[in-house]
Amino acid sequence: MNFRVTKEQIKELYELQPHLKKTKRYKRSLAYRETNYNHVQKMLELFGLLVDDFHLKDIDHDKVIALILAHDLGEIGMKFDIGCYEHRNNEEISKEKSRQENITMMDLASKHGIFLLNLCDEYKEQKTRESQLVKALDRLDAQIRILGVKGIKHEPTQDRADFAMRNLLSVAEIFPEIAQLVEQILEQAKDDASFKDHKFLCFTKKAKFKWNPEWKIPNLEKDTATPPALNARE
C-alpha cells in the first residue's frame, strides 16, 4: 500500500487524540498506569529523537506521524487496552479485541474518511518502512515503560519476563537501523544501571529473575545502516 497523507488528515488525527485519554494502557498497579494518549505522545517523541540521532533513510515523516496517531484509534471506547502478552496467548481475547477495533474503525472512517482504514491496513500489513518503524516504536515504548518503572521485577513469572525482553529484542529485527539503541537499553538493563540520565528511560531496580542468556540481539540477516552513537552530537 502506497499513498500519501495530507496535512489536513494529520490535523484531523490530532483532533481525535483526546478520545485516547479514556483508555488505560495497563490493567496493573498505578505505577504502570498511563493512557493510550500518553503512549502515542511518547511514540511521537521517540520518533523525533530517532530522526535526530539515527540515519533513517527513505522515510515519509508525515506518514510515520499519521500511522502513530492512527495505530491505537480502534481502542477508543475500551476501558483498558489488552496487554500484548494476553493478546498473543489468549485467542478468545485477541479475537474479541480485533472485533471491537474493526467496529470502532469502521465507525470512525464513516465520519472522518476512508484514509483511516488505509492507515489501519498499512500498519497491519507491515510492508512499508513507515509501518515497520511505527511497529518498532510501539514495542520500544512499551518495553521502556516496563524497564523504566521497576525493571522486569513486576512480571509474575519468568515466562512473562522472557516475553517482555523478547519484545524488546524484536525491535531490532523489525527495524534494524535502530538495533544499536536496543543493544544500549539491553546492556543498561543487564548491568542494573540507573536510567535516570538516559534520554529514553527513567530508572530500574534489581530484576527479580536471573538474566537469561537468550536475551541478546539476534544475528540480523538484513543489511543495516551504522548509526552514530547516541551522544555523537555531545
N, C-alpha and C positions, 0 to 999 in steps of 0.2 A: 504494500500500500504506500503510495507516494502522493501526498497532497500538501498544500501549504495552508497555514493558518493565518488569519488576518489579525491586525491589532484590535479590531472591534470584537472578534471572537475571544481573544485573550482577555480583554476588558470584561466581557460577559462571564468568563470563567472566574475571574477575580471576584465578581459580584456574587457568585454562588458560594464562595468560600465560607461565609458566616454560618451557613447551614451545617458545616462540618464540626462546628464547636459543640454540637449536641451529642456527638458520637465519641465515646471514650475508646482509646486505643487498647488499654489493658484492663481486664477484669481481675486486678490483683490489688496488692496493698497500695495505699495512697502514694507511696514514693514513686510508683511506676505510672500513675495516672497522668495521662495527657490526652488531648483530643486529636481527632484526625486533622483539625485545623492546625494545631501545633506541629504535627508531623509534616504536613505539607509545607509550612513555613520553614522548617528546618531543612527539608529537601531542597528548597529554593536557595537557602544559604549555602548548603553544601555544594550545589551546582556552581554558585558564584565563586566559591573558594577553589574548586577544582579547575575552573576556567582560568583563574589567576595562576595556579601553581603547576598545572599539567598541560602538555601539548595535546589538546583534544581536536583532532583533525576531522574535517568534513562533517561538522555538526551544525544543524539548523537550530540556533538558540531559541527562536520563537517556538519551534515545535517541541523542544525539550520542556520549556516553561509550560506550554499548553498541556502536555502529557502529565507533568507533575500536578498541575491544577485539576486535571480531569480524572486521574487514576483511582481516586477513592470516592468519587461522587456517587457511585452506586450504593454506598453505605449510608447515605443520607437517610435519616429516619430510624436507623438502628441505635439502640441504647449503647451497645458495646460492639466493637469490632470483634470478629472471630480471630483468635490467635493463629499465627502461622502453623504452630505445632498441631493444633486441633484441626485446622483446615486440611492439613496433609495426612492426618492419621485417623480422621473420622469421616467416612464417605457421606454419611447421612447429613452431618453438619455442613460439609462442603457443598453438597447439592442444594440444601436449603438456602445457604448464603448466596450461591450463584443465582438461584431463582429470584430471591429478593432484589439482588443487584440488577438483574435484567429488567424487572418490572420498573424499578426506580429510573434506570437509564432510558427506557422507552418513554416514560412519563416526562423526564427532563428534555429529551430530544423533541418531543411533540411541542414543547413550549419554547425551547431555545434554539433548535436546529439540529439537522442530521449530523452536523460536524461532530457532535458529542459521541455519537455511535461510531463514527470513523476513528476518532481518537481511542475509544474503548477497544475497537477491533485491532488497531495498530499495536496497542500495548499488549493485548493478549497474544497476538501472533509472534511478536518478538523477532521481526525480520528486518527492522531498521536499526541503525546505530542509535538513533534518538530513543527508541523504545527500550533498547538494551541498556543504555545509560540510565534511564529512569528506573528500570528494574533494579539495577545495581545500587542506585541511590536509595531506593525504597528499603532494600535489605540492609544497606550500610547504616541508615539512620536507626532502624530497629535494633541492630546489634550494638550501636553506640549507646543507645538508651539502656540496654541491659548492662553493658560494661561500665557505663558512666554512673549508674546508681549504686550497685553493690557487686560489681563483677558478675560472675555466674552463680554466686552462692545462693541466690534466691531460688534457683531451679530445684524442684523437689527430688529429681532423680538424675543419675549420671546420663541416662538416655536423653533427657531434655537438655542437659548441659552440652552433650555432644551435638545435639541438633542445633543449638544456638551457635556453636562455633562453626559447624559445617555451613550454616547460613552465611556467616561472615566470610568464610573461605570461598564460597560460591561467587562472591562479588568479583573476585579476581578472574574467575572463569567467564562470567557474564560480560565483563568489560575489562580486558587485560591491561589497558593503558593505566589503570589506577591500582594495579596489583601492588605497587610499591607502598601505597597508602595502607592497604590491607596488611601487608607484612609489618609495617611500623606499629599498627594497632595491635597486631598479634604479639609482637615482641614486648610491647609495654604491658599487655595483659599477662604474658608469661612471667615477666620479671616482677609482677605485682607492684609496678611503679605508680606513683601518683600521677593522675591525669589532669591535675589542676591547671597546669600551664599548657596543656596540649590544646591546640586551636579547635579541636573537634570534641574533646571529651571533658568530663568533669572530674570524677575520681573513682577509685575502685578500692575494694578491700580484699583481703586474702580469700581466695576461692575455696569453696567447700570441698571440691573434688580434686583429685590428683590430675596433674597435667597429662593429657592424652597425647602420646607421640604422633597420633594421626592428625593432630591439629597443626597442620603445616600447609604452606602454599603449594598447590598441586603443580606438577610439571605441565606447563601450558604448551599446547601444540601450535597455537596461533602465534603469528609474529606479533611482537609487542613493541610499542614505542618505548624509548628510555626517557621517562620524565625527569625533570630536575628534582633535586632534593627539596623537601617542603620548606626548608629555610634558605633556599637558594638566593632569595632576594634580601635576606637579612645581612 
